[in-house]
Amino acid sequence: MDKTDNREWRILVTDDEPANLQMLMQIFQQDQYSMAFATSGADALEAVEKIRPDLILLDIMMPEMDGHEVCRRLKENEKTREIPVIFVTAMNEMEDETKGFELGAVDYITKPVRGPIVRARVKNHLELIRMREELKKQNRELVEAAQLREDVERITRHDLKNPISPIIGFAELLLTEGNLSEEYRGWVNSIKEAGYSALDMINRSLDLFKMEHGVYKVRPEPTDIFQVVRKILSETQELAFQKELSVSILVNGEMPDGDVPFPVRGEELLCYSMLTNLMHNAIEASPNGKQITVSLNRDGEAGIIRLHNEGVVPEEIRDRFFGKYATCGKERGTGLGTYSAKLIAETQKGEIAMTTSEADGTTITVRLPMSDSDKNFS
């Protein structure tokens, strides 16, 4: 036994010749393994059930049930298929060795055996077993750590909502007082709006958490994307103005004259959150003084929303553009905007894609079911 490992390794040796068993016992006597012996294939299978060896040394040429059949049965049994088998045999043709490996053996030693070689090979395979078990343990710990992190994040989100509710409540109570000056009323309004914004961010975060785990329950309804886009353009007007950007909206390739309803099937708040993220990205990525275009088109039962700007996505993040924490060159970027947009699109039975090039700029394409495509939400 390896002195650095407190485990007592169990080895089963199977051979129909007592002299061979005696020789192998002498070879391993200094290693302090827990040794068990079988003189037939049937005895070997019975011993495996009783002692659950870590490794099996198996002769091939045995009467009634040869080593090949023993190995085949071991590998067919879910409880024993992981036990490494080393054939120790006088059969030394290439075909014999090939058949042994095809049956699932991990090694093949020919007789007459040499003690140092057998000991070294057994030690190496036991070390491989130890390493595999350590990897399995580490994987279990990683899964448990990930689950713990998710639980902590979920609890944190829940607990954050508790102190925000009274802030909003007291602000609304103060606004009912008639003796507040306009200045103080403005400050209290700012507190209330900040509280609602924080609460909305937490709710959005909770929704994204549910989307990541596939448990978000979509409540689809007809949502006018034209009105959603107009609201977003109004809210981002100042940002676009600072970069001297021209922003336009097209419906079926034409500039709309007034309101042009464009109903998709989804949740208005989700669509608003998704397109707000994408619009902010477009404004940040666009070169100063250029054009941003939002195009709405229908393609059969799908509504197509395209956001185009003349900037180019950096090559190093193109392959992971919609990945979590994918960001490049943004001082305050979290890398969650496009990731959440992808989650929201797919949660609403839609799709999202990106194309970018020096010649054509960058286009984000979102496909969502039109409002008359109820069958997409079953």
C-alpha positions as CSV (number, residue, x, y, z in Angstrom):
1,M,0.0,0.0,0.0
2,D,1.2,3.5,-0.8
3,K,2.4,5.1,2.5
4,T,0.9,8.4,1.4
5,D,-2.6,6.9,1.2
6,N,-4.3,5.5,4.3
7,R,-6.7,3.5,2.2
8,E,-6.2,-0.3,2.1
9,W,-6.5,-1.4,-1.5
10,R,-8.4,-4.6,-2.2
11,I,-7.0,-6.8,-5.0
12,L,-8.6,-10.0,-6.4
13,V,-6.2,-12.4,-8.1
14,T,-7.8,-15.2,-10.2
15,D,-5.9,-18.1,-11.7
16,D,-6.6,-21.8,-11.8
17,E,-2.9,-22.7,-11.1
18,P,-2.1,-22.5,-7.3
19,A,1.6,-21.9,-8.1
20,N,0.7,-18.7,-10.0
21,L,-1.4,-17.5,-7.1
22,Q,1.5,-18.2,-4.7
23,M,3.9,-16.3,-6.9
24,L,1.7,-13.2,-7.2
25,M,1.1,-13.3,-3.4
26,Q,4.8,-13.2,-2.8
27,I,5.3,-10.3,-5.4
28,F,2.8,-8.1,-3.5
29,Q,3.6,-9.1,0.0
30,Q,5.7,-5.9,0.6
31,D,2.9,-3.7,-0.7
32,Q,0.5,-4.5,2.1
33,Y,-2.5,-4.8,-0.1
34,S,-5.6,-6.7,1.0
35,M,-5.4,-9.7,-1.2
36,A,-8.1,-12.2,-2.2
37,F,-7.7,-15.2,-4.4
38,A,-10.0,-17.2,-6.7
39,T,-9.2,-20.4,-8.7
40,S,-12.0,-20.2,-11.2
41,G,-14.1,-17.8,-13.1
42,A,-17.3,-18.6,-11.1
43,D,-15.3,-18.2,-7.8
44,A,-14.0,-14.8,-9.1
45,L,-17.5,-13.5,-9.8
46,E,-18.7,-14.7,-6.4
47,A,-15.7,-13.0,-4.7
48,V,-16.4,-9.7,-6.5
49,E,-19.9,-9.6,-5.0
50,K,-18.5,-10.2,-1.5
51,I,-15.4,-8.1,-1.3
52,R,-15.9,-5.4,-4.0
53,P,-12.2,-5.3,-5.0
54,D,-10.5,-2.1,-6.3
55,L,-8.6,-4.1,-8.9
56,I,-8.7,-7.5,-10.5
57,L,-5.8,-9.6,-11.9
58,L,-7.4,-12.1,-14.1
59,D,-6.0,-15.2,-15.9
60,I,-7.6,-16.0,-19.3
61,M,-7.1,-19.7,-19.8
62,M,-9.3,-21.3,-17.2
63,P,-11.6,-24.3,-17.5
64,E,-15.4,-23.9,-17.6
65,M,-15.4,-20.1,-17.6
66,D,-12.4,-18.4,-19.1
67,G,-11.1,-14.9,-18.2
68,H,-12.7,-13.3,-21.3
69,E,-16.2,-14.4,-20.1
70,V,-15.5,-13.3,-16.6
71,C,-14.5,-9.8,-17.9
72,R,-17.5,-9.6,-20.2
73,R,-19.9,-10.4,-17.3
74,L,-18.2,-7.8,-15.0
75,K,-18.5,-5.1,-17.6
76,E,-22.2,-5.9,-18.3
77,N,-23.0,-5.5,-14.6
78,E,-23.6,-1.8,-13.6
79,K,-22.3,-2.5,-10.1
80,T,-18.9,-4.0,-11.3
81,R,-18.2,-2.4,-14.7
82,E,-16.0,0.3,-13.2
83,I,-13.6,-2.2,-11.5
84,P,-10.3,-2.2,-13.5
85,V,-9.3,-5.6,-14.9
86,I,-5.7,-6.5,-15.8
87,F,-5.3,-9.7,-17.7
88,V,-2.3,-11.8,-16.6
89,T,-1.9,-14.6,-19.1
90,A,0.4,-16.8,-21.2
91,M,-1.6,-15.8,-24.3
92,N,0.8,-13.4,-26.0
93,E,-0.5,-13.0,-29.6
94,M,-1.6,-9.5,-30.7
95,E,-5.1,-10.8,-31.4
96,D,-5.3,-12.0,-27.8
97,E,-4.2,-8.6,-26.4
98,T,-6.6,-6.8,-28.7
99,K,-9.6,-8.9,-27.6
100,G,-8.7,-8.2,-24.0
101,F,-8.8,-4.5,-24.5
102,E,-12.0,-4.7,-26.5
103,L,-13.7,-6.5,-23.6
104,G,-12.8,-3.6,-21.3
105,A,-9.5,-4.6,-19.7
106,V,-7.2,-1.7,-18.7
107,D,-3.9,-3.6,-19.1
108,Y,-2.5,-6.8,-20.4
109,I,0.5,-8.6,-18.8
110,T,2.0,-11.7,-20.3
111,K,3.5,-14.7,-18.4
112,P,6.0,-15.4,-17.1
113,V,5.5,-12.2,-15.1
114,R,8.3,-10.1,-13.7
115,G,7.6,-8.9,-10.2
116,P,8.8,-5.2,-10.6
117,I,6.7,-4.8,-13.8
118,V,3.5,-6.2,-12.2
119,R,3.9,-4.1,-9.1
120,A,4.5,-0.9,-11.0
121,R,1.5,-1.4,-13.3
122,V,-0.8,-2.3,-10.4
123,K,0.5,0.8,-8.5
124,N,-0.2,3.0,-11.5
125,H,-3.7,1.8,-12.0
126,L,-4.5,2.2,-8.3
127,E,-3.2,5.7,-8.5
128,L,-5.5,6.3,-11.5
129,I,-8.4,5.0,-9.4
130,R,-7.5,7.4,-6.6
131,M,-7.3,10.3,-9.0
132,R,-10.7,9.5,-10.5
133,E,-12.3,9.3,-7.1
134,E,-10.7,12.7,-6.2
135,L,-12.0,14.3,-9.3
136,K,-15.5,12.9,-8.6
137,K,-15.2,14.3,-5.0
138,Q,-14.1,17.7,-6.4
139,N,-17.0,17.7,-8.9
140,R,-19.5,17.0,-6.1
141,E,-18.0,19.9,-4.1
142,L,-18.2,22.2,-7.1
143,V,-21.9,21.3,-7.6
144,E,-22.6,21.8,-3.9
145,A,-20.8,25.2,-4.0
146,A,-22.7,26.3,-7.0
147,Q,-26.0,25.3,-5.4
148,L,-24.9,27.2,-2.2
149,R,-24.1,30.3,-4.2
150,E,-27.5,30.2,-6.0
151,D,-29.3,29.8,-2.6
152,V,-27.4,32.7,-1.2
153,E,-28.1,34.9,-4.2
154,R,-31.8,34.0,-4.1
155,I,-32.0,34.7,-0.3
156,T,-30.1,38.0,-0.8
157,R,-32.5,39.1,-3.5
158,H,-35.4,38.3,-1.3
159,D,-34.0,40.0,1.7
160,L,-33.1,43.2,-0.3
161,K,-36.8,43.7,-1.0
162,N,-37.7,43.9,2.7
163,P,-36.1,47.3,3.6
164,I,-37.1,48.9,0.2
165,S,-40.8,48.5,0.7
166,P,-41.0,50.7,3.8
167,I,-38.9,53.4,2.0
168,I,-41.5,53.5,-0.7
169,G,-44.3,53.4,1.8
170,F,-43.1,56.2,3.9
171,A,-42.3,58.3,0.9
172,E,-45.9,57.9,-0.3
173,L,-47.2,58.7,3.2
174,L,-45.1,61.9,3.3
175,L,-46.5,63.0,-0.1
176,T,-50.0,62.9,1.4
177,E,-49.1,65.6,3.8
178,G,-50.3,69.0,2.6
179,N,-47.7,71.1,4.3
180,L,-44.7,70.1,2.2
181,S,-43.0,72.7,0.1
182,E,-42.5,72.0,-3.6
183,E,-38.8,71.6,-3.0
184,Y,-39.3,68.9,-0.3
185,R,-42.1,67.3,-2.4
186,G,-39.6,66.9,-5.2
187,W,-37.0,65.3,-2.9
188,V,-39.6,62.9,-1.5
189,N,-40.7,62.0,-5.1
190,S,-37.1,61.3,-6.0
191,I,-36.8,59.0,-3.0
192,K,-40.0,57.2,-4.0
193,E,-38.9,56.8,-7.6
194,A,-35.4,55.5,-6.5
195,G,-37.2,53.0,-4.3
196,Y,-39.3,51.8,-7.2
197,S,-36.3,51.6,-9.5
198,A,-34.4,49.5,-6.9
199,L,-37.4,47.2,-6.4
200,D,-37.8,46.8,-10.2
201,M,-34.1,45.9,-10.5
202,I,-34.4,43.3,-7.8
203,N,-37.6,41.9,-9.5
204,R,-35.8,41.8,-12.8
205,S,-32.9,40.0,-11.2
206,L,-35.2,37.4,-9.7
207,D,-36.9,36.9,-13.1
208,L,-33.5,36.4,-14.8
209,F,-32.6,33.9,-12.1
210,K,-35.7,32.0,-12.8
211,M,-35.1,32.2,-16.6
212,E,-31.6,30.8,-16.1
213,H,-33.1,27.8,-14.4
214,G,-36.0,27.3,-16.7
215,V,-38.7,28.0,-14.1
216,Y,-39.9,31.4,-15.2
217,K,-43.6,31.3,-16.0
218,V,-44.4,33.4,-19.0
219,R,-47.7,35.3,-19.1
220,P,-48.0,36.2,-22.7
221,E,-50.3,38.9,-24.0
222,P,-50.5,41.2,-27.0
223,T,-47.7,43.7,-26.7
224,D,-47.3,46.6,-29.0
225,I,-43.6,46.7,-29.8
226,F,-44.0,50.0,-31.7
227,Q,-45.1,51.7,-28.5
228,V,-42.4,50.0,-26.5
229,V,-39.7,51.2,-28.9
230,R,-41.1,54.7,-29.0
231,K,-40.9,54.9,-25.2
232,I,-37.3,53.6,-25.2
233,L,-36.3,56.1,-27.8
234,S,-37.8,58.9,-25.7
235,E,-36.0,57.7,-22.6
236,T,-32.6,57.4,-24.4
237,Q,-33.0,60.6,-26.4
238,E,-30.5,62.5,-24.2
239,L,-27.9,59.8,-24.5
240,A,-28.2,59.8,-28.3
241,F,-28.1,63.6,-28.3
242,Q,-24.8,63.6,-26.4
243,K,-23.3,61.5,-29.2
244,E,-25.0,63.5,-31.9
245,L,-26.7,60.3,-33.1
246,S,-29.7,60.2,-35.4
247,V,-32.2,57.5,-34.3
248,S,-35.1,56.3,-36.5
249,I,-37.8,53.7,-36.5
250,L,-39.0,51.8,-39.6
251,V,-42.1,49.6,-39.9
252,N,-42.1,47.3,-42.9
253,G,-39.3,49.4,-44.4
254,E,-41.1,52.7,-44.2
255,M,-41.1,55.7,-41.8
256,P,-44.4,55.5,-39.9
257,D,-46.9,58.3,-40.2
258,G,-48.2,58.3,-36.6
259,D,-48.8,55.1,-34.6
260,V,-48.4,51.8,-36.4
261,P,-49.4,48.9,-34.1
262,F,-46.9,46.0,-34.1
263,P,-48.3,43.4,-31.7
264,V,-46.1,40.5,-30.6
265,R,-47.0,37.8,-28.1
266,G,-45.0,38.3,-24.9
267,E,-44.7,40.3,-21.7
268,E,-44.5,44.1,-22.1
269,L,-42.0,44.5,-19.2
270,L,-39.8,41.7,-20.5
271,C,-39.8,43.2,-24.0
272,Y,-39.1,46.7,-22.6
273,S,-36.2,45.4,-20.5
274,M,-34.7,43.4,-23.4
275,L,-34.9,46.3,-25.9
276,T,-33.7,48.9,-23.4
277,N,-30.6,46.9,-22.9
278,L,-30.1,46.5,-26.6
279,M,-30.7,50.2,-27.3
280,H,-28.2,51.3,-24.7
281,N,-25.6,48.9,-26.2
282,A,-26.3,50.3,-29.6
283,I,-25.9,53.9,-28.4
284,E,-22.7,53.1,-26.6
285,A,-21.2,51.2,-29.5
286,S,-22.2,53.6,-32.3
287,P,-19.6,56.1,-33.5
288,N,-20.5,59.8,-32.9
289,G,-22.7,61.5,-35.4
290,K,-23.9,58.2,-37.0
291,Q,-27.3,56.6,-37.5
292,I,-29.2,54.0,-35.4
293,T,-32.1,52.3,-37.0
294,V,-34.8,50.2,-35.3
295,S,-36.7,48.1,-37.9
296,L,-40.0,46.2,-37.4
297,N,-41.0,43.6,-39.9
298,R,-43.4,40.7,-40.0
299,D,-42.2,37.3,-41.3
300,G,-45.1,34.9,-41.3
301,E,-46.0,34.3,-37.7
302,A,-42.9,36.0,-36.4
303,G,-42.2,39.6,-35.6
304,I,-38.7,40.7,-36.5
305,I,-37.1,43.5,-34.6
306,R,-33.7,44.7,-35.8
307,L,-31.4,47.3,-34.1
308,H,-28.6,48.5,-36.4
309,N,-25.7,50.8,-35.5
310,E,-22.6,51.5,-37.5
311,G,-20.2,50.3,-34.8
312,V,-18.4,47.0,-34.9
313,V,-18.3,44.4,-32.1
314,P,-14.7,43.7,-31.0
315,E,-13.5,40.4,-32.5
316,E,-12.4,39.0,-29.1
317,I,-16.1,38.9,-27.8
318,R,-18.0,38.0,-31.0
319,D,-18.2,34.3,-30.3
320,R,-19.5,35.0,-26.8
321,F,-21.5,38.1,-27.5
322,F,-24.6,36.8,-25.7
323,G,-22.6,35.0,-23.0
324,K,-22.7,35.9,-19.3
325,Y,-20.3,38.6,-18.4
326,A,-19.2,39.2,-22.0
327,T,-17.9,42.8,-22.1
328,C,-15.0,44.7,-23.7
329,G,-13.9,48.2,-23.4
330,K,-16.7,49.4,-21.1
331,E,-15.6,51.0,-17.9
332,R,-18.8,50.2,-16.1
333,G,-20.0,47.3,-18.2
334,T,-21.3,44.2,-16.4
335,G,-21.6,41.9,-19.4
336,L,-25.2,41.1,-18.5
337,G,-27.1,43.2,-21.0
338,T,-26.9,41.0,-24.0
339,Y,-27.0,37.9,-21.9
340,S,-30.3,39.0,-20.3
341,A,-31.6,39.9,-23.7
342,K,-31.0,36.4,-24.9
343,L,-32.6,34.9,-21.9
344,I,-35.7,37.1,-22.3
345,A,-36.0,36.4,-26.0
346,E,-35.8,32.6,-25.6
347,T,-38.1,32.6,-22.6
348,Q,-40.7,34.2,-24.8
349,K,-40.3,31.5,-27.4
350,G,-38.2,33.8,-29.5
351,E,-34.7,34.0,-30.9
352,I,-31.9,36.5,-31.0
353,A,-28.8,36.8,-33.2
354,M,-26.0,39.3,-34.0
355,T,-24.1,40.1,-37.2
356,T,-21.2,42.5,-37.3
357,S,-18.6,43.7,-39.9
358,E,-16.6,46.7,-40.8
359,A,-18.6,47.2,-43.9
360,D,-22.1,46.8,-42.5
361,G,-21.8,47.7,-38.8
362,T,-23.7,45.7,-36.2
363,T,-27.3,44.3,-36.3
364,I,-29.1,42.6,-33.5
365,T,-32.1,40.6,-34.7
366,V,-34.9,39.5,-32.4
367,R,-37.7,37.2,-33.5
368,L,-40.8,37.0,-31.4
369,P,-44.1,35.3,-32.2
370,M,-46.8,37.7,-33.4
371,S,-49.8,38.1,-31.1
372,D,-52.0,35.9,-33.3
373,S,-49.6,33.0,-32.9
374,D,-51.0,31.6,-29.7
375,K,-50.0,28.1,-30.5
376,N,-46.4,29.1,-29.7
377,F,-47.3,29.5,-26.1
378,S,-48.6,26.1,-24.9
